[in-house]
Amino acid sequence: MVLFKRKPVQYVNRPIIERDDQEVWHIPQTGEIFIEYEQYLARMDFYKQRRFICQITGHSGLSFFEALKSELAGAQEVEEAFPEALKGPILRRVQFQTISRIDTLVDLIYEEYRADYYPGEAVTVHVLTGERLTGIVRDKTRFGATKLPDGSLGAPFSRYFVSLDNRPTEEAVVDDAHITRDRKIFTKQVLRSFIKKTVTREAWTGAPWLVKHDVAAQYHIDTRVPPHLRYESKAAERKANQQQKKTTATAPDYDGMVGSFPGNTNGQGRLPELKPAPKSHKSKLHQGHAKSKQPPSLNPAPTFSIHQPPPLSTFHHPPPFVSHTFEAHGPLVPKGGPQFATFHPNGPFAFAPLASMPPVPPPPPPIKYPIDDLEVAPRHNGPKRPDLKYFSQEIPLDVSTLRKRPQGNDILMKSVGPLLECWDTLNVYCEIFKLDSFTLDDFAEAMKISTDDIECELFVEAHCAALKILVDSEPEGGKVQIQLPEIDDEDDEDDSEEEATPEPTPEPEPKPKRATRSSLAKAEAAALQAPPEPVKEPTPEPKSTHRAAEMQAEMNWIDRLRKRDFKNGGWQIIIIGLLYQLSKNPRRTDACEELLKELAPLDMEPTLETARIQYSNLDVNLRIQALQIVCMLAAETKAARGYMEQCSEEMTVLRKEKIKWQRDKKIYAEELRLLNEERKIQLPANTPPSPVPETKSVNGDVKMTDVEEEIHDSEEIVDTDEGPHQGRSLRRGQYRNAERKRRREAEQERKEKAEAEAKVPKQTKQFTKLLKDISKKQAQIAECEEEIAILDNDLREADCPRTRVLGKDRFWNRYYWFERNGMPYAGLPNSSTADAGYANGCIWVQGPDDIEREGYIEMRPEWQHEYRMKFNMTVPERKMLEEGTTHVFTAVQWGYFDDTAALDGLIGWLDPRGLNEMKLKKELLLYRDRIARNMDKRKAYLNPADDAEDKSAESGKRMSTRKKEVQVELPAQKCLAWRNNTALDELGHLHSDQPRARKPAKRVAASTVVIEEPVPVKNEGKGAKKEKKGAGR
């Protein structure tokens, strides 16, 4: 039988076919029939998977049909090769065996039947003449063990009557030692295949081997399973053994009561061991009844009722507190056996038989971590999560309640997510937008600028660049790259319909019938009885709340966008036209109408100036909403999809290159390992001996070299001069003495160096070359690691289709680090704000979505009660306890960490025993240094004065400022320093400016010069970074 996941394949039951002409599909190999084509295809797909195993040969990785074919061929081969005479005896021996491993079963059967032969089997016998003759076993006689005179038993033996081949009139009678069979016929491999073919076993512990029914019928083998080998008996036996072990382990100690009963004759009168009764609000009677329900483990001590006297003549009245004492005398045991005494039927205080204590439940199995995060037990006095900071002016108190802070940036909590989405889209796809990268703080500051005096280039360029992706310019064909709903020109058509309304075609008047007095009377009566027709009220026309349609009367927004007419309110009126057309989509109607009420109000003229003024005074939350709509439309364009496909192809190339470097590193590492082993072998012969310590004299005196040198110098000075001079000394005497001293020191150094070189053995050229090879391999491995790191960074930057989440915590909050993928860590290296050194610089925390919140946090009351019984708190209570004082409750609510200490506190708060937090902690530890660096850069960029004070305090240098006042001039708004250098380099102008008219001849020459010098955009910056060995990463 073919196996799938080590279990036999179960065939589909034959369906009920109601009609003879019904179309069916048939699998001939299995005989399965299907009445639906989809089921047939699904079954064929299942059979064609290469996950099946041939039971006979054990080959795996086959399709069902290949395994079935192999199994049929193997079964036929086993059927022909295995001796027919051995099949019946071996199957009877295997039947009902409980050995679980088939290898052990095969070994036992083989050892038992290797020297045993049966009638009908072809054998070879050794006759007295020394010949080897072949024949067939005709009969067999088995003799049991014989008892020898010394009392020992002799081995049993057999006699075989063998009919010899080619000698029909002769037979050979041989014993076990003179008969053999062909070695190739009965082997372990053939026996294993035969057992696999003919025997099955159920998948539960202790299940017996059972011969298949057709084979058992052929060889007349009983298939009735004995009762003690059935599953029910085995399960009951295991349960009884476990219960017995529990009761044995928890049975009370009765040794202290042995001397208290009359039946004790061991002479050791031990007093009973008294233990305090357990504290309980129940009465002792109820405790006795509760104990009587437990299964007894020992023969229970016989007791009797208080109101029934014992069988003995002496009756001892129990003391007042009978529940805390033992009976000193028990009733006599009747002749029928140790039965319990008869209780009084009406006795209200009848004690139950003494039973064992309730069994102690087994200890729970050890938990295999990681598990579901909320199933991890809360840590006692565990750390709290660091406090979140909120980018909005609102602080979440619960799922639906927000508290507004008195001071803030006017950004609502619902706008934080769209703000992050816009910033991430513009930075990840900055190459197709032709935008310089910018920090989140500059972007948020630019979105809040609301004045006509200051024009923020970042604010204007972000809108114009996103709009230009939606519609191609006129030289490029002016094609619209997005799907837009159709506009019903109702307002324009109303007037024309009123002027030229077609008159209805007069219907032909019916021919007048002949009127009589009776007919006229009937008509008047019917007219009086008929109810009066209701007066039709005019249908109220929907009132327009804005004048966006009138703003498009002069020029359609698509035509204006094709001409790139962005100046003097041009891009603002383009956005108004886009929103007006999108408002025809029912899914976007509410959001667009809310924006159009503010941008094109009814009380202002529908002009370009109105659009410019209204957009400059628009609330920051509505600005974010409008820009998000434009960015999401831009992400659906062909340019964005092409960029993602290009990045995907680039990632494929980078992965292949990374695999090549990894393969080279593996080869170099193996070569380095061999070289290090060779170095260890040659190292003893090339290692200098250990320095010999200076020997001291026996009495412990130490040689004083300095004193001896001074004495030696003085002696030389005395010997040099003929005698001590009483007058003036020689002119150059001091110089000569210094020169001699220098010569002695140089000579001493030369001698010491020569002695050291003589002591140190010279390294062989082979060892020197080996060391150079090791250094070379180490340098090659370092180069591979550096290239792999560069490729990993390039892969991270090219991964742009979606924002990667760092992970989730135990309460299903999502954690984002937007520099994780799709952009350089600090933005483009050639951007105008590259000196900031960061892009986002925060870890953002988003609350759980509604499905996760309702399924894991705010569960059903019965589930919360179950959780409370387990951990003494509900999930919301645990959330409020372990998250500290700040929380996010829904996916609309966002918080962030921007401090290194908070980052380390978050890593320490995460519990790696949970599945979600284990992955999140791993990601945070992987990027911890880079995240902390960006956080520090953000802090220094936003607070340069504080950073300067910290640096001066760290340097510790004291500077005089008596006549000099230190003044740090900070720009009022940092976003005003941003410049779109990418557009200037690639287009020659900003997105908001009109394209300049070009002269064909001169501009072509100029363009060729520009093409020769590549523009360092993000993808090309990767190559530059690669040449600089990862600089700026």
N, C-alpha and C positions, 0 to 999 in steps of 0.2 A: 504494500500500500504506500503510495507516494506521501511524503511528509511535508508539511508546511509549518515552520517554526517548531519542529520536532513533534508535531502532532499530525495524525492522519487527516487527509483532506476529506471533508464531509461534502457529499454530493447534494445538490439541490433536489428537493422532493418534486416528484412529477406533478404538474398542475392538473386541474380538472378541465378537460376539454369538452365544451358543451356541444359544439357542432362538428360534424365530420369534415366540412369544407373550411374549417378555420385554419388560417396560416400559422405555422409554428416553425421554430428554428431548433435544430438538433445538433448536438455535439456527439459524434459517433464514438469517440474514445471513452466517454463517461456514460453515455446513454441519457444525458440530461436533455430535457425538452423545455423550451421557453415559448411563451405566447406573445411576448413583447420583445421587439428588436433591441431596445435599449438594454434590457436585462441580459440578452444574449451577448451584446457587445461588451458590457461590463464584465461578464463572466469570462469571456475570451481574453480581455485585457488582464484579468487576474491570472489566468492560466499561462499567459505569455511572460509573466514576470520571472526573472531568473533568481527565484528565492526558494525553489523546491529541492528536496533531498530524495535521492534514491535509497530506499530502505535496505535493499539487498547489498549494494556496493558501498553505500555511505557517501557517494559523490554528491556535492552540493553545488549551488550556483547554476542550477538547471531550470529550464521551463518545465511546466507540468507535463507536457507531451514528451519532452526529452527524458524526464525522470521516469515516466510511465514506460516508455520504450526500453530504457535501461533496466528497469525493474522486471519487465517481462522477459527480456533476454537473460538477465541474471537468474530469474526463477527457473527458466528452462534449463539453464546450464547446471544449476544446483540439483534440479530434479533428475537429470541424467547422471551426474557425477556421484551423488550420495548413494551409498549402498541401500538397496531396498529392504534388506533384512534388518537393518539397524533403525529404520524409521519408526516402526511401532514401539520397540522398547525405549528408545530415547524420548519419544513424545510422551509416553506414559511416565517416564522419570521426570520430565520437565513440568508436566501438568501439576498445577497448584503450588509450585515452588514460590517462595517469597523472597528470594535473593533479588535485590533491586538492580544491581549492576549486571549487565549481560556478559561483561568480560569475566567476572567471577563465576557466573553460571556456566559459561563455556569451559572454563578451566576445570571445574569440578566434574562436569559431564565427560570431558575428554579423558581425564585421569581415571574415571570409573570404567569407561568402555574401551579404553585403549587396548587392554589385554583380555577383552571378553568378546566372544564370537557367538553367532546365532545361526540356526539352521537356514540354509539357503544362501549363505554368504560364501563368496569365492575366496579361498585361502591358499597358502603354501605350507606344506608339511615336510618335516625332516624324518625320514624313515631310518631303520636300523642300518641299512646299507650305506647311509651317508648321502643318499640322493635327495634332491629337492623336487617334490612333485606337487602339482597344482590339482585342486579339486574343489568340491562343494560340500559344505558341512551338512550332513544328513541328519544327525541327531546330536544332542548334547546332554550330558549327565552331570549334575552338580552335587558334589559331596561336601557335607559340612565339616566343621572343625572336629577333630578327634581328641579325646582326653588321653594323655599319656600316663604311664604308671607313676611318674613323679608328680602328677596333678596338673601339669601345664597343658595348654591346648595347642594342638597342631593347626597349621594354616589350612583353610579350606581349599579344595582344588576341583578341577573339572576334567571330564573325559569327552573327547570329541570323536564322532564317527564321521569320517570324511570319505566321500565317494571320489575316487581318483579319476582324473581325465584320461581318456584313451585306454582305460583299463576297466571295462564295465563289470568285470567279475571280481574285482579286488576292492578292498576297503582298508583304510588305515585308521587305527585307533591311537590317538596321541593325547598328550596332556598339554597344560598351558605353556610349557617351555619349548614345545616342538611344533608350534603352529604360529603363523604370522599372516598378515595381510599386506597388500600393497600400500606403501607409505603415502602415495599421492591420493588415495581414495578417501581416507579418514584423517583429515587435518583440522586444526582449530579454525582456520579460515572457512573451510567448507562447512564445518559444523555451525559456525556463527551465522553464515548465510542461510543455512537450512532452518535454524531456530528463528531468525528474523522473518523468514518467509511463512512459517507455519504457526507462529505463536504471537499473541498480543498481550498487552498489559495495560490496565487503566492507570490514569495519572493521579494516583493518591498514594500516600506513604503506606507501605505494607501491602500493596495490592499484589495478588498472586498472578503468576504467568498462566495464561489460558490458551489451550490449543484452539485454533479456529474451528468453527462448527463443521464445515465441510470436510476438513482433514480429520477431525475427531470421528465423524461418522464413517469415514473410509477405513480407519484403523480400529474402530469399535472402542473408543476411549470415552469414559464417562465424563460428561461436562457439568454435572451438578456440583456447584461450589459448596464445600462444607460450611456449616453455619459459622464456625469460628473464624473463617477467612473472609467473610463478607464485610462490606464497608460499615454496616450498622454495628456489627459486633466489634470491629476494630475501634470504631469511634467511641462506643460505650466503654470498652476496656481502657482506652487512653484517658477518658474522662474519669473513670473510677480510680485509675492509678494517680492521676493528678490530685483528685480529692483526698486520696489516702495519704499522699505526701504532705498535703496541706494540713490535714488533721494530725498527722504524726508530728509534724514540725511544731504545731501549736497546741498539742495535747497537754493538759495540766499534769503536774507532778503528784502522783498518788503515793509516792514512797512515804510521805509523812503520815498517811492514814492506815498504813499496814498494821501497826500494833493496836489499832483502836477497834478492830473487828474480832469476833470470837474465832473466826476461821484461821487466824494467823497463828502459826505454830513455830515460827522461826526463833522465838525467844527474844527477839529484839523489839522491845516496846518503845516505838518512837511516837512522840506526840505529833498530832497533825500540825501542818504548817498553816497558820492562820494568816490570811491576807485581807486587807480592808476591802469592803465591797465597793464597786464603782458607784460614783455619785450619779444619781438619776432622779428625775421627778416621778418616775413610774414606781408603783408599789412592788414589793418583793414578789407578790403573787404573779404580777405581769412579767417580772424578770424570769421567774421560774418557767412560765409558759413559753417565753421567748427562747429560753435555753432548750426546752424540750423539742423545739422544732428543728434543731441542728442534728445532723446525722451523728450517732455515737461512734467513737473511735475505739473505746475499750468497753469491757463488760460493765454496764452501769451498776453503781452501788444500790442495793435494794433499800427502799424507803417505804413508809406507810403513812396513812392518814392520821391526823391528830386525834380524830374522834373514833378511830378504830384501834383497839388494843392489839399489841403484837401477839403472835401465836404463843409466845412463852408465857408462863404464869406470872413472871415478874414483869411488871410494867413500870417503866420509869417515866414520870411526868416530865414533859419538856420544860425547860426554863422559860421565863417570860419572853425572851428575845430568841425565838427558835431560828430565825433566819440567819443569825450570826454564829450558830453553833453546829456541831456535827452530832449525829446520833451515836451514842456509845455502844449500843447493842442493835443489831439488825435482826430481822426475822429469820426463822429457820428456813433453810432451802428445802422445798418439797422434793419428793423422790423423783418426780418427773423431770427434774433438771433445774438448772438455775433460772427459774422464772421469777417475774416480778410478783410481789405480794398483791393480793386482791384489794382494790381500793373500795371504800364505802361509796355506794352510788350517790348518796345524798350529802356526802361530806363537802361543805363549802370551802374548806381549807385543805385541799388535798395537794400535797407536794408532787411535782412531776419527777420522774427518774432523773438522777444526776447524769448530766450529759457533758460532753466536751465543750470547751469554750468556743465561741464563734471563730471560724478560721480566719486567720489574718490574710487579707488579699495579697497576691504575689506582687512584688515590686514591679512598677511599670518598666517596660523595656527602655534602654537608653535612647535618647532622642538623637537622631542622625541629622545634624545641621549641614547645610542651611535648610530652613523650613519657611513657611509663610510668615511674614514679618509680624502680623498681629497675633500669631500663635506663639511667638517668643514671649516668655514670661517677663514682666517689667522688672527692671533692675532696682534693687533696694537702694534708695538714696542715689539713684543714677543721675548722670549729668543732664542738665536742661539744654535745649537747643538755644544758641545765641539769638538775641533779639533781632528781628527783621527790621529793615528800614523800608519806608514806603516812598515811592517816587511821586505819588499823587498827593493831593491835598486831603484825601479821605483816608480814614483808618477803618478797616473792617472789624466789626464787633461780633458778628455772626454771619449766617448765610445771607441774610437780606438786609442787615443793618450796617450802615456806614456812618462814622462820626467825622464831621468836617473840622479840620484844624483851623485855628484862627489865622495862621500864616502858612503860605504855601505857594506853589507855582500855578495854581488855577487848573491843573490837569486833573480830571476826574479819574476814578479807579477804572471805569469802563474804557478809557482811552489809552491806558498804559499798554495793553496788548497790541492794539493797532499801531501805536507809536513804535514799539519794538519791531513790529512786522515791517513797517515802512523803512526803518533804518536798516534792518537786516537785508531787505530786498535791494535797496539802493547800493549797499556796500558789496554784497555778494555779486551782483550783476553790474558792477560799476564799469566793466569793459564795454558792454553793449550800450549802457547809458552814456558812456564817455564822461564820467564824473570822477573827480578826485575823492578818495575816501575821507571820511570825517568821523569824529567821535560822536557818541550818543549825546553827551552833554552839550556839545555845540549844536547838534541837530535840534534838541529840545529847546535850547535857547533861541534858535532861529525861528522855530515854529511859534514862539510866544511874542515875537516882535510885532507890534501893532502901531505903527506910526507912518505917516506919509513922508516924514523928513528923512528917514533912514531906509535905504533899500539894501536888504541883506542878500548878498550874492548867493549864499548857500540856499536860502529859501526859494529864490527865483529859479536858480539852476536846477534844483531838485524837481520842481514842477515842470519846467520846460523840457528837461531831458526825458522825463517819464511820458510826457505828451507826445514827443516826437517819435516814440516807438510805436504808437498806435496807428499813425497814418504816415505813409511815405511822402517825401517831398515831391514837388512837381517834376523836377528833372529825373527822379527815380520812378515816375509813373503815377504817384499819388494814390496808391492802392491802400484801402482800409484793411488793417491787419487783425481786426477783432470783429466779433459778431455783435451786431447792434439790433435792438428791436425797431420795427418800422414805426414811423410817426404818422398818425392820422391827422391830416391837415384839415381839421374840423373848422378851426377859426377862419382859415383862408377860404374855405368852401361855403361858409354860411351865407356870405353876401352874394356870391354868384348863384347860390341856390334860390335866394329870395328874388333876385333879378330875373332869372330865367327859369322859373318853375313851370314845367310842362303842364298844360291843361289836361285834365283827365278826358279820355275819349268817351263821349256820351253813349250810353247804352241805348239800344233800340227800345222804344217804348212798347210795352206789351199792347196787343190789340184790345180795345175796350170790349168787355163782355156786355151782354144784354142785361140791364138792370131792371129789377122788379121791386115792388114795394116790400115783399117779404125778404128779399136779399138785402135791401138797404136797412131794414130794421134789424136783421141779424148782425150786420156789420157795425151798426151803432151800439148794440148791446155788447158785442165783443170788445169794442173800443173802450166802453165804460168799465168793463170788468178787468181789462188788462192793467197791470201796475205801471205807474209812470216810469219812464226811462230815467235812470240816474244821470245827473249832470256831470259830464267829464271834466275833472279838474286838470288844468294844464300841468304837465310834468315839469317839476323844477329842474332847471339846468344846473349842472355842477358849477359852483362858483370857483374861479381860479384864484389862487392865493399868491400868485407871483406873476411877473411879466417876463419870464424867461423866453417864451415864444416870440415876443416882440423884439427882444434883443437879437434874435437870429434873422430878423427881417432884412437887414441891410446885406449881410453876408453870412452864409451858413458856416457853422464852426468847423466843418470838415474842410471847406475851401480855405478858410483862414489858416487852419493848421497845415494844409499843403503848402501854402505860401510862407509858412514860418513867421507869421505876423504876430509877434509876441509883445511888442513895445506898446506903451501907453494903454494898458488894460487889455491888450490882445489875448494874453494867455489866460487871464481871468475870465473873459467872456467865452473863450474856448471851453473852459471847464464848465461854465454855466450851460452851454449848449450840449456838452456831453452828458451832464447830469439830467438835463431835460429829456434827452432821448432815452437815457437809461431808466427814467422814471416810468416809462411805458411798460417796463418789465414788472409784473406784480411782486416779484421777490425783492425788488429794489425801490419800490414806490415810496415807502415811508421814509427811508433814509434820504433819498434824493429830494423829496418834497420838503423835508426839514431844512436842508441846505439851501434850496431855491428860495424859500421864504426870506432868508437873510440876504442872499446875494442879489436877488431881483425883486425887491419889495414893490408893493403896489403904489406906494406914495412917492416913488422916485422915477425919473425918466429912464427908459431902457437904453442907456448909452454906454459907451466904453468907460467913460469917467465914473459912472455909477458902479460898474462892475469892479473897477480898480479900488474905489473908495470902500465899497462894502467888503471886499476881500481883505483889505488892509485892516479893517476894524472887526473882522470876523473873530468869533471866539476860538481859542486855541483847540478846543475839543472838536469843533466843527471843521477846523482846518485839517486836523489829523484824520477825521472821517473822510473828507474829500480826497486827500492825498492817498489814503489807503485804497479807495476805490480805483484811482488811477494806477497805482502800483500793481494791484491784483489783475487789472486788465492788461497791463504791460507784461506780466508774467505768463499770460496766455498767448502771446504773440509768437510768430514764427521765429523771430530773432532770439527770443528767450529759449525756445525749444531747441533751436540750432546750437545755441551756446551750451546747453546742457548735454546735447549729443556730442559736441566737440570735447567737452570736459570728460565725458564718459570714455571716448576713444583715447584721450590723453591718459586717463587713469589706467586703461588696459596696457598701453605702452609702458607706463611707469611700473606697473606690477611685473611685467615681464623683465624689465631691467632690474627691478629689485630682486626677483628670483635668481637672476644671473649673479648678482653680487652676493646673495646669500649662499649660492652654491660655491662660489669662489671662496667665500669665508670659511665654509665647512671644509673645503679641500685644504686651505692654508692651516686651519686649526688642526687637522689630522697630521699634516706634515710637521707642524710645530710640536705636536705631541711626540712624534717619533724622534725629532731632533732633541727634545728635552730628555727623553729616555737615553739617547746616545750620550748626551752630556753627562747624565748621572753615572753612566758606565765609565767614561773617561775622566770624571772629576777627581777620583782619588789619586790618580797618577799626576795630575796637574794642580794639586792643592798644596800650598806651602805648609811646612810643619808648624805646629803651634810654638810660640816663643817660649824659650826655656827661662824659667824664673831665676833671678840671681841668688846664688847660694850664700847663706849667712854662716858666719863662724859659729863654733860650738857655744861660745860664751855670749853670743847675741850681738857682737859688735858689728857695726855697719861701716863700710868703707866710705870715707868722706872725700869725694873727688875734688870738690871745690877747694878745700883746705890744702890738699896735696898740690893742686895746680898753683895756688898762691905761693906755697913754699918753693915749688920748682921754679917759678918765675923769679923769686927773690934770689935763689941760688945762682940762676943764670946771670942775673944782674951783677951779683957780687963777683962771679968768676970772670965776667967780661972786663971789668975795670981792674986795673992792677992793684988799686987800693982805694980806700975811701978818701975822697977829696974834701979838704977842709974849706976850700974856697968855692968859686963859681963852678957849676957843673958844665958838662959838655953842651954844645949848642943844640945838637940834634939827638941827644940821648933819649928824650921822651918819644920822639918819632920812631927811632930804631926799636925801642921796646914795643911800641904799638904795632909796628910792622911784623916783628917776630911773633907777637901774639896772634895776629891775623893769619900768618902762615901756619902756625900750629893748629888753629881752629880749622882752616881749610884742609890741612892734611888729615886731621882727625875725622872730618866729615867724609873725605874721600875713602879713608880706611873703613869707616862704618858702612858706607854705601857698598863698597866692594864686598865686605863681609855679608851684608844683607843679600846681595845678588848671588853670592856663593851659596848661601843657605837656601834661597828660594829656587826650586827646580824650574828650569825654563819650560814654558808651555810649548807643546809641539805645534807644528804648523797645522796639523789636522785639527787639533782642538781650537786653535785660533780661527780657522776657517769655519768650524762648527759654530762658534760664538757669533761670527758675522752672519751666518745663515739664520741663526735664531733671531738676531736683531732684524734681519731683513723680513722674515716671516711675520714678526710682531708688527713691523711697519705696514706690511701688506694687510694684515688683519685690521689694524687701526684705520687704514684707508677704506677698507670694505665697510667697516662700521660707520664711518663718516658719510660715505656715499649712501648707505642704507638710511641713515638719519635724514639726509637731504631728500631722498626719495619719499620717505614717510611724510615729510613736511609738504612736499609737492602733492602727494596724494590727498593730504588733508585739505589743502587749498583748492584742489580741483573737485572735491566732493561738494557740489553745489545744489543738487536737486532738492534737498530738504535739510532743515536744521536738525542737527543731531542733539538729542536730549542726553544729558549726563546720566540721568537715572531718576528713580523715585524712592521716596522714603517709606516708612512703615504706614504713614497716613495718606499715601498715594499723592503726595505733592511732587510735582515735576521740577527738576533742577536743570537750568540752562546756563551754559557758558557760550555765548554767541561766537567767540573766537575759536570755538572747538573745530569748526570746519567751514570751508567756503571762502575764507579770507586770510590774509596774513595776520599774525598775532597783533601787530601794531599798526595795521593798515598798510596802504601802499608806501613803499620806502621813499618815493619821489613826490608824495603829496605835500600840499602847502602846510599842513599841520602835522607832518611826520615827527616834528620835535616833541609832540605830546607823548609819544612812546606807547600809546595804548589805543584800542579801538572802542571797547565797551567798559572793561575794567570792573565788572560786577558778576556775581553769581545770582541769577534770577530764579525766584521760586514762584511757581504757579500752582494754584490750588487744584484739587481734583475735579474732574468733570462730573456731571450729574449722575452718570451711570455708576462710576466708581464711588461717589459719595453715598448714593443710596444703597449700593450693594455691600460696601465695606465699612462705612463710617456710621451712617444713620440707618442701621439695620432694623428689621422687624422687632417688635417688643419681645417676642419669645426668644429670638436670637440674642438680643441684648441681655435678657435675663440669664440665658445660658452662659454668656461671656462673663457676666458678673459672678455667677457661681464658680467660675473657673479662676478668675483673676481678681475678684472682689472689686470690680469696677467695670463700667461700660466703655465702649470704644470712644465715644465723645468725651467722657470724663478722662480717659487716658490721654487723649489728644490735648485737652486743656492742661493736664498736669505735666506732660513731658515736653510740650513745645514752648513752655515758658509763658511770657506775657503777650507775645505777638503771634498772630495766626493768619492764614489765608484759608478760606472755606470753599470757594468755588473757582472755576477756571477763569472767571473774569477778574479775579483778585490776584495781584502780583505784589511781591516783596523782593528785597535784594540784600545781599551782603557785599560790602565794599571795604572790609577791613581784614588784614591778615590774621589778627587774633580771632575774629569771628569765623574765618575760614578754618583755622585749626580747631576751634571749638566745635564747629559743625562736623569735622572729621572724627573728633572724639565722641560726639553724640551718636553717630551712626553705629548700629549694632551689626557686625558681620554675620551674626547667626541667622539673619533674615535674608531671603533671596534678593529682594529689591535693594536693600541697604548694602549688601555685600558687593553688588555690581556698582552701586553709586560710590561707595568708599574706594573701590579700586580705581575708578575713573578720576576721582578727586585726588588721590595720592599720585596718580600718573602725571597729572597736570598741575600739581600743587605749586611748584616753584614758579612756573610761568604765570599762573593766576595771581600769585602773591606779587610778582614783579609788576604785572599790569595794574594791580590795585595800588601799589606804591606810586607808580607813574601817574595814575589818575589823581591821587591825593596831592602830589607835587604840582600837577598841572592846574588843578582847581584852586590850590592854596599855595602860590609861590612864596609868599612872605613867610608862612610857617615853615616851609621847607628850607628857606634860606636861614632862618633862625636855628633850625635843627642842625644844619650843616656847620654853622658857626659854633654852635655849642659843642658839636662833636670834635671840631678841629682844636678847640681849646686855646686859640690864639687871641690875645688881647689887642684890640685895635683902639686907637685914640680917636675920639670923635668930638674933641673940644671945640675945634673951629670948623667942624664939618658935620652937617646933618644928613643922615641916611634917609633917603626918601625912595620908596618903591612905588613906581607908577604902574598901576594895573589898568588894563583896558576895561572899559565899562562892560563890554560884551565881547567875549572871545570869539564868537562865531563870525564877527565882522572881519577877522583876519584870514578867513578861508578864501582861497582862490581856486577856480576850476582850471588848473594848469593842463589837465588832460585834454579838455576841449580846445584850449588855445594851441596846444601842440599838434593835435590831429586835425582840427577843423580850421584853425586860424582865427577863430572868434568864439565868443561865448554862445551858449544855446539861445539865450534871450536876444542876441543881436541878429540882424538880418544878414544872410550870406552875402559876401561881397561879390560884385561883378568881376569876373576874371577875363583877362585877355587870353585868347586861345594859345597863341604861339609862346609868349613869354611864360605863362603859367605852367605850360607843359614842361619847359626846361626847368623851371623852379621846382616843379613837383618831383622831377627825377632826382634832384639834389636832396630833397627831403626824404625820399624813399631810401636813399643809400644809408641814411642814418636812422636806425630803428628807434621807435618810440618805446621807452621802458614801461609798458603796461604791466598788468599783474602777471599774466602768463609768462611774458618775456622776462619779467623780473625774477622768475624762478630760475631761469638759466643764469642770470647774473649772480643770484645768490649762490647757485651751485658752484660757479667759478670762485666765488669768495669764500667757499667752504662754510657756508651756513651763516655768513655775517648778517646781522640784523634780525635773526630769528629768535 
